[in-house]
């Protein structure tokens, strides 16, 4: 099963965005976005960050986290 951060990284690449562009579009700090995209976190992001990242790539929060 593909992890949420891998699915998100693939979506960002599919859109042709750099990590910096994704950070700008999501409104989140670059360092936080980079950690999320690398899966370098001990627990899932908070609901606000999930919603911001999902909206930036045109997904729902459920699609981002659970691929539903």
C-alpha positions as CSV (number, residue, x, y, z in Angstrom):
1,X,0.0,0.0,0.0
2,X,1.4,3.4,-1.0
3,X,1.9,5.8,1.8
4,X,0.3,9.2,1.8
5,X,3.5,11.1,1.3
6,X,4.6,9.0,-1.7
7,X,1.2,9.5,-3.3
8,X,1.5,13.2,-2.7
9,X,5.0,13.4,-4.1
10,X,3.9,11.6,-7.2
11,X,1.0,14.1,-7.6
12,X,3.3,17.1,-7.2
13,X,5.6,15.6,-9.9
14,X,2.6,14.8,-12.1
15,X,1.6,18.5,-11.9
16,X,5.1,19.5,-12.9
17,X,5.8,21.4,-9.7
18,X,8.9,21.7,-7.7
19,X,8.7,21.1,-4.0
20,X,9.1,24.9,-3.5
21,X,6.2,25.6,-5.9
22,X,4.1,23.1,-4.0
23,X,5.0,24.8,-0.7
24,X,4.0,28.2,-2.1
25,X,0.7,26.9,-3.5
26,X,-0.1,25.1,-0.2
27,X,0.8,28.1,1.9
28,X,3.0,26.0,4.2
29,X,6.7,26.6,5.1
30,X,9.2,25.0,2.7
31,X,11.0,23.0,5.4
32,X,7.8,21.5,6.6
33,X,6.6,20.5,3.1
34,X,10.0,19.0,2.3
35,X,9.8,16.8,5.4
36,X,6.3,15.7,4.6
37,X,7.2,14.8,1.0
38,X,10.2,12.8,2.1
39,X,8.1,11.0,4.8
40,X,10.5,12.4,7.4
41,X,7.9,12.8,10.1
42,X,7.0,10.6,13.1
43,X,3.3,11.3,12.9
44,X,0.8,12.4,10.3
45,X,0.4,16.2,9.7
46,X,-2.2,18.1,11.5
47,X,-5.7,18.5,9.9
48,X,-4.9,22.1,8.8
49,X,-1.8,21.1,6.9
50,X,-3.5,18.0,5.4
51,X,-6.3,20.2,4.1
52,X,-3.9,22.8,2.7
53,X,-1.8,20.2,0.9
54,X,-4.8,18.4,-0.5
55,X,-6.5,21.6,-1.7
56,X,-3.3,22.6,-3.5
57,X,-3.2,19.5,-5.6
58,X,-7.0,19.3,-6.2
59,X,-7.7,16.5,-3.8
60,X,-9.8,16.0,-0.7
61,X,-8.1,15.3,2.6
62,X,-9.4,11.7,2.5
63,X,-7.9,11.2,-1.0
64,X,-4.5,12.5,0.3
65,X,-4.4,10.4,3.5
66,X,-6.3,7.3,2.5
67,X,-6.6,7.3,-1.3
68,X,-10.4,7.3,-1.1
